[in-house]
Amino acid sequence: MKIGYAMLYPYRGSIHNMIFLSKILEKQGHQNFFLKCNASVPYCYQRMIKGTSKLVECAKCFLGGVDTFKVNNVTSIDRRLRSDLDEGLKFEIIASSSYSLHRIETDEDCSSKEVLETQDKLKPLAEIAYANALKWIEDNNLELVFIFNGRLDMPRAILKACEFKGVPFITFEAAYPGVALEVNDDCRSLKSLHKIIGDFIDKPLKKSQAIFAAEIANQMLSKSNLVWRLYNTEPVPASWPVERAHKILIVPSSNHEFKGVEAWTPEWKHPLDGVEAVLNKMGVDFSNCVIRSHPNWSENIGVSLDGFKSERVYAEWASRNNAVIIPSDSKINTVDLIKEADIVIVQYGTAGIEAGLLGKKVIGLSPSWYSTSGFSSQIHSFSEIDNIAFLETHDSKDVARRALRFLYCFHRRFAQYADYIRPLSIYENKYNLDADASRILNAVECNGLAADDPSFAHDLVGEDEVVERFVSQDSEFFNKNRVVAPFDNFQKIERKHPFKWVDSFRSVLKGGDR
């Protein structure tokens, strides 16, 4: 089989995962072809989110590019080759990037003058990347394509070209451990994840599996887990900021990545419509709410340089309703607020998982990674408002149990090759190249992924013990029973000799878009 690989933002650590996938497929006799940008577009997401020059950002992509590894068949995008695309397709390719660059919050923000100007700047990228993807697919008779992310502009153009040519594709992103894959959809897809969660939601974890999930949970709650963007890593202790009859914590998400994605879209025109509907159903005055603004809104990134568009929506609502809003640049520990809250209302952010792990009553107003995991009341429309009755049978220990099962599903069932990719940092992994690539081809044939670890316990004994220890925060138990994965037969994937320094240098830099 002839297989293509498009990692068009190679500053991300995921490029090593791509090389890993290419190596295990090559071992099974498949032929690999790679596509790189080569400074071919006037504007791109990476340049605009950092606010840096073409000289600076393109140099980073050159130094991190696929041809700094020992690979063959590398094609560079030619800026002279363009497709005359209709406006609808160009919009599909660049919309999500433009929303993220401006950190939009409402439908009105999506059509603002600033967003439309950014989309105009990105349209040449759409024409160039799409035309080159078509030619690359045709010239090499590609039968399968791996694409990093699939959401952002250039990767999105490759994805749309694959769809047009009828070539199956797999999008990939980092996971810790393993690699996150999805078949014939972008990185925001819930298709495989929700299928796997459904298959295992009622199956107990083995003791070792529950311990692994609890270790991830403890890292999340202490802000020491491995993720591309980690916010407020040195929080200050917090207590509930106001005396009220009820303690309702609202933790908004940043909507820009998922705007317009059907799988993530509730029927609420705006998340605060859902908040008001839920509070009215409970008979709780809006003044009982504390809103914790998303820390991302305070970061000086993107075209708009701040998240004012998002934060202002919640600040105005809080002012109208005598509620309390904690600004995005506050160092207050959100976990401390969750611990004190009676109810935590979220859209789809990790605060919902943290609240579940702490056994809280959680209300989700949007589909999410965890919305089918059984630890939260999911209310995505007025017609689902009666789902709030789920809270009447609230069992904090069962909520924590199901949150731990979700974490295991996410990190060891949905993530693939978890036993073959071991994280050292957000940029570096060690790999075991004995991994079997046949599961990838099976996933393409089935249009979905199977669980990386399909095993489970047949009783609750081991899981019960771990849940009890986790809820009581028995650190001594977890120190004694820590899961230590062996590194036998593992190796780093190295770049070619002149570029070996790149990964060492990259590892000292901060993650995320800053």
N, C-alpha and C positions, 0 to 999 in steps of 0.2 A: 504494500500500500504506500502511496505517496502522501506524505503528511506535512502540512505547513505549520509554522509557528510565528506568531506576530506578538512581540513584546515591545510595544512602541513607546513605553515609558520605562526604560531600563534602569532608572535610578532606584526603582523599587526592588526590594529583596526577592520578589517573586521570580526574577530572571533566573535564579539558581534552580527554582522548582521547574521552570520550563526546560532548562538544560537536562535536569534529572529525567523528566518525562521523555525528552528526545532520546536520551541514552538507553532507557529501558525498552523503548520501542525499536530503536536501531538494533539492539541485541536480538530482537525477534525477527529481524530481516526487513524492517520497513525503511523506506528512504525519506530523509528529512530535508526540508527546505525552509529557509528563514527569511523574514522580511524586517528591514530596519528603516528608520525615518531618514537619517542622513541630512538633517537640517532642511527638510524639503518644504516646510510650510511656513508662511509668514507669522502666524499666531497659533498657539496651542494652549491647552489647559495648563500645562506645567509652567509655561512662561508667564501666563496671566495670573495664576494663583500666587506665584512668588513675586510678581512685579519686577522681574529681572529682564535683562537684555537677551537677545538671541545669542550673542557671543557667550554669555555665562551659561545659560541653560542648555544650549545645544552642545557646548563643550562637555557638560556632565553626561549627556546622553551618548556622546562619542566614547567617552571613557568607560561608561558602563554597558556599552552596546553588546549585542550578541556576538559580533565578530572579534571581541576580546577573549572569547572562549575558543576552544579547539573544535570548531564546527566548519562545515562546508556548505555550499549552495546558499550563499547569502545574497539577497537582492536588496538594493537600495531604492527607496521611493524617488521617482524622477519628478521634480517640480514642474517640468514642462508638460507632463501628461495630465490632462484634466478631463472630467466628464461634465457634460451640460446637464445637470440634475434639475429635476423639478423642485420647487420650493418646499413641498411637503417632505421629500426625502432629505433635503439639506437640513430642515428643521429637526427631523427625527435623529439625525447624526449629531447635531450640535446643541440641542435644547438642554439636555441634562448638564452639560458643562457650563452653559451660560447661567443656569439656575444656581449651580454650586458657586460659581465665581461671584455671584451677587447675593448668595445666601437668602434666596427668596423665602417668604413665609406664606403669602396669600396668592390667590389667583390673579389679583390686580398687579402684584409685583411681577408676575411672569410676563406681562405685556408692557412693563414700564419702558420709558425711553432708554434708560441705561442698559437694560437687558437686551433690547432690540439692537442697540449699537454694538454690543458685544457679539451678538449673533451675526451681524454683518461682517465683523472682523474674522469670524471663524468659518464663514462660508467657503472661502478659498481652500481651507483645509479639507472640508467635506468633498469638494470636487477633485482635489489632488489625491487624497488617500483612497477614495472609492475607486477612481480610475485605475490607480496602481494595483489595488487589491484584485480587481477583475483581471488585469493582465497577468499578475503573479499566479493566480489560480489557473488561468487558461494555459500559460506558458509551461507550467509544471504539471499539468493534469492532476491537480491536488484532489484527493479523495476525502480528506479530513483536515480541519484546521484548528489549532489551539490559539486562543486569543486571550491576552491578559485583560481582565476586567469586563470589557464589552459594553460598559456604560459611557465612558468618556469619549470625546470626539473621535480621535484617530482609531482607537479600538472599535468604536461603534461603526465607523465606516467599513472596517474589515468585516464585522459581523453582518452588516446589511449587504455587502457584496457576496458573502457566503449564502445568505438567504436567496438572493437573486439567482445565483448559479446553482442552487439546490445542493450545495456541498454541506454535509453535516459539520458542526463545529462544537468545540468544548471551550467554555470560558474558565479561567483559573485565577485564583487569588491565594494569598498566604493563609495558612492555618497553623495553629500551634498545639500539637504537632500535625504533620501531614500537609496536604494541599487541598484547598477547596475547589471543587470542580462542579460544573453544571453542563448538561448536554442541551444544545440548541436553544440556549437562553443566556442572558447576561448574568452578572454576579449578584444581581438583586433577586434572582428567581427564588421562589419558595417551593418549587415543584418537587425536587428530590428530597429536600429537608423535611417538608411536611409529610411526604409519603413515608419516610423512615421513622419520623416521630410517631405517626399513626400505627406503624407496625410494632413499636416497642413501648408505647405509652403505658400499657398495663403489665409490662414484664419487669419483674424485680431486677435490680442490679446485683451482680456478684459482689462480695465484700471488697475485692480488689478494685472493681469498677467504681463502686461507691466511694472508695478512698480517693481514687483519681479525681472524681468529680468534686469531692469535698476540697481537695487541694486547689483545684482551679477556682472554686468558690471563695476560699479564703484569700487567694491572690486577688480576685476581683474586689472583695470587700476592703482589702488593704491597699488597693491601687498599685499592685506589684505584678500584675499579669502582663503577658506579652500581647500587645495589640499595636496596630500601626499608629493610631491616635489615642493617647492616654492623657486625660485631662485632670487638672487639679491634683497633682501627685503628692503635694505636701499640704494637705488640708488642715485647717485649724478646727479644734473641737467646737461643736455647736449644740445649742439647746433650742427648744421651740421658742420662736421669737415673740409670741403674742399670746395673751390669755383669751381663749375662746371656749365655747361649749364643745366643739369638735376640732379635731386636728386632721385637716385634709391637706395632703401634700400633692401638688401638681408639678410634674416634672416634664416639661415640653421636650420634644425632639427637634432636631434641625430637619426641616421637610425637604430641603432642596434635592437630595439624592434620589428621593422616591416620588417626586412630583410627577404626576402623569402615568405612573406605573400601576396598572390595573390590580395586580396582586397585592399591592400595598395601600390601595385607596379605599377608605371607608366612605359611607354615604354623607358624612358630615361635610358641609361646605367648608367649615373651619373647625379645628379641634376644640375651640372654646364653645362651639355649639354643642358638642358632645359633653363637655364639662357641665354646662348649664343644664342640659337635659338630665344628666345623672344626679346632680345636686337637687334639682326640683323633684325628681322621683323619690329621693331620700328625705325630702323636706328639710334640707340643710341650707342655711343662709350662706350666700357667697362670701360673706366676710370671714367665714371660718377657714378660708383657704390661704395657704402659703405657696407661692410659686417659686420654684428654684430655676432661674434662667440657665440655659445651657452654656457651659463654659466656652464652647466654640464661638459664641457670639462676641466674645471679648477679644478674639485673636485678630491681629492685624494682617489678615491675608485676603486675597481675592481683589477684584476690581473695586469693591466698595470699602475695603480695608477694615470694616467692622460689621457686626451683626445687628446694627440698629434696626433694620427692617423687621427682623424677627422679634427682638426684645421689646420694641415699642408697642407691638400688638398686645403683649401680656402686661406691660406696664400700664397702658391705658385702661385695660380691663380691670386690673387691680385697683387703680385709682377710682374708677367708677363705682366699684363694689366694696370699697373699704377693706380690701384684702391686702396681704403683705407680699411684696415681691423682693426676692433676693437677687441682686444684679449678677450678671454673668461673670464679672471680674472678681466676685467675692471668693475668698478662700474657705468659706464655711464648708464643713464636711457634709456632703449630701447624705452619706450613710447614717450619720448621727440623726439627721432629720427623719430619715426613713424609720429608724428605730423608734422614734417618739410618735410617729404618725398613727392615727387610727386607720386611715385609708390612704393609699397611694394611687393617684391617677396618672397614667402614662399614655403615650401614643405607642411607640415601638422601641424606645431606647433601652439601654442596659440597666437603667434604674428599675425597670420592671422585673428584671431577673434578680437584681440585688434585693428588692423588696420581697420577692418570692423566697429567696434563700433565707431571709430573716423571718419568714412565716407570716408576712403581713397580708392584709386584704388588698388585693391588687385589681384595679380596673384598667383594662386596655381599650383604647378608643380607636385602634387601627389594627389591621392584620400586621403580623410581625413574624420574626423568626420563631418566637415562642408562643404565639397566640393559640396554637392547637395543643399545647403541652399540659393543660389541665390544672395549672396553678393560679390562674387569673380569671376574672369575670370579663368576658369579651363583649363589648357593646359598640358595634360599628355603625349603628343607625337607630333612628327612633323606633323602628319595628323590633329591635332587639333589646329595648330598654328593660324588659322583664328578666333578662339574663342577670340582672343585679341580684336576683334571688339566690344566686350561687353563693353570695356572701353570707347568707343565713346559716348555712351548714359549714361555715369556715372552721377548718382544723389546721392550726398553724404548723403542726408537725407534718401533716400530709402535704401542705403547700411546700414546705422545705424539701420533702422527699421528691415531689414532682419537679421542682426546680433543679434538683441534683440530677434527676433522670434526663431532663432537658440538656444540661451541660454535658452529660456523657454522650447523648445523641449527637450534639453539635460537634464536639471535639473528637469523638472516637468512632462514631458511626457515619455521620455525614462527611466529615473530613476523610479524605482517602490517603492510603499509604502511611497511616499514622505510625505503623511499626517500622517504617523504612525512612522516614524523615524526622529527624530529631532537632528541635530548635536550640540554638545557642544564644540567639538574640533576634530582634526583628529583621535583621539583615542576613544573618548567617545560620545555616543548618549543617548537620552532618547527614550523609545519605548512605543507605545500603542499596547498591545497584543490582542486588539479586531479586528485586521486586518483579512480580509478574505483570506484564502490560495487558494481559488478555482481559482483565476486568474493564479496561477502557473501551475495548472493542465491543464487549458485551453491553456496556452502558450505551454506546452509540446505537447498537441494534435494538435495545429496549427503550431508547429515548429517556433514560433515567438511570440513576445510580442505585446500586445495592449498598447495604450497610457494610462499612469497612470491618466492623466487628459485630457479627450477628449473634454472638453468644449472650446468654442471660442466665439468671438464677431461676430455680424452680420453686423456691420458697423465699420468705422475707427475712430469714434469720440474719444473714450477713448484712443486708441492707439496713435492717432495723438497728443493728448495733452501730453502724456508721452514722445513720441519721441521728440517733440519740447522742452520740459523741459530738457530732457537728453542731446540733442545736445547743448543747451545753458548753460549746467552745472548749472542748478537752484537747488543748494543744499537745499535751504529753502523749496522748493516744496517737495523734497524727505524726508526731515526731518519731515515735517508735515504729509506726507502720507505713512510713513514707514509701511511695512508689518510686523505685529507682530503676529506670530503663537502661539496659546494657548498651554499650557503644561498640560491641564486638562487630568487626567487619563493616564499620562505618567510616566514611571519609568525607572531607570537604570537596566540593566541586570547584576546582581552581581555574583561574583565568590563564591565558597564555603568559609566558614569562615577563614581557615588558609591562603587563598590566596587573601583576599579582598584588601590588600595593593598593589597588583601588578599594578592595573590600575591607582591608584593615583600616584605611582612612575613613571609609563610609561608616564603619561601625561606631565611630566616636561622635557622629552627628546625630541630632535629634530626629525622631521620626515625625510622621505627619507632613503637612504641607508648608510648614514654616521654613 
